[in-house]
Amino acid sequence: MALWLLLIAVLVVLGRREDARELAAFIPDCVVLFRRLLGDDRVPRRAKVALAFLLLYLVMPFDLIPDFIPVAGQLDDAILVAAVLAYVARSAGRNLIEELWPGSERGLRLVLALAAR
């Protein structure tokens, strides 16, 4: 979280306010997407279970790789998010993710790129 906030601050200082605004909205947009996916009847039960376990893992204070380890500590979270998004996209369809995405087009492209991995 601190790294995300630092990156936003750096973008503001560099005068890239639009990029900073978009980055600031990305994580909240992902939270809304996950909540919408969990509540949508078109998402298979197994995909909902995977999303629920991912959310539990992300809010737990313990990680596979502790967050105090630079880069690797945050990378394990990002890899799990990408893997679950890919699974949901395969089981529910990319169109559903596009339909439920609340954010910008650029953010959607990033989410779909993560889902394609």
N, C-alpha and C positions, 0 to 999 in steps of 0.2 A: 504494500500500500504506500509506503514511504517513497519507494522508487517511482511509482506512478505519479504521486504528487510532485516529486522533484522534477520529473520530466515535463509535467504541465508548467511548472514555474519557469523552467529553462526556455520553453517555447514562448511564454509570455515575455520574458526578458529579451529574447531574440526578435520580438516583434511579430511573431507568428501566432497572433491571437486566435485566428480561425482554427488552426491546427490544435491549439491548446483547448479551445472550446469543444472541439470534436473528441479529443482524447479524454477530456473530463467527463464527457457524456457516455463514453464507450462502456465502461464497467457497469454503470447503472442501466444502460440499455440491455446489456447481457443479462442482468438480474431480471429485468422485465421479460425478456425473451424466455428465460428458463421458467419463470412463473407461468407465462402463457402456455408454454409447452406442457408443463405439468397439469394444467387445467383443461387442455384440449382433448376431446374424445378421439380425435383422429391419430393421436400418438399412441403407439402400442404400449401395453403395460410394461414390457421389459425395458423399453426406452425410458419410460417414466421412472422406473426403479433405478436405472443407471443415473439419470439426472438427480434423483433424490440422494443417492449415495455420493455423487460428486459434490452436491451442495453441503452435505454433512462433512465430507472430507475437507472442503474449503474453509468451513467455519471452525473446525477442530483446531485446538492449539498445537497439536502434534502433526508432523508431516513425515513422509518417507525420507526426505532430505530437509533438514532444518533450514528455516528461512534466513538464519544468520549467516549461512554460507553464501557468499556472493554469487550471483547469477544462477548457480545450480539450485539454490533454495527456492527461487521463484520459478525456475524452468520446469520443475516437476509439476507444479500447479498448472502451468500453461499447457504442458503436454497432456495432462489428464483432461483439461477442458477441451482441447482439440480432439482428443480421442472420443470423448462422449458426444461432442457435437457431430463428429463423423458418423458415429453409430446412430444417433437420432436422425441425421440426414438420410442415411441408408434405409432406416426402418420406416420413417414417417414421410420422407421426401423433402428435397431441397425447396420445393415450392411452398411447403408449409412454413419452413423457416423464413423464407422471403415474405410470406403473408403476415407472420407474427412479429417480425422485426420492427421495433418501435423507433429506431434511430435513423441516422443518415444513410444515404446510398453508399458512401465510402466505407462506413462501418459495416454495412451489410456485405460488401465485397470482401472485407477482411474475415468476417464470420464464415462466409461461404468458402473462402480459401482455407480456413482452418478445418472446416468440415470436409474438404476434399482430400485432406491428408490421411 
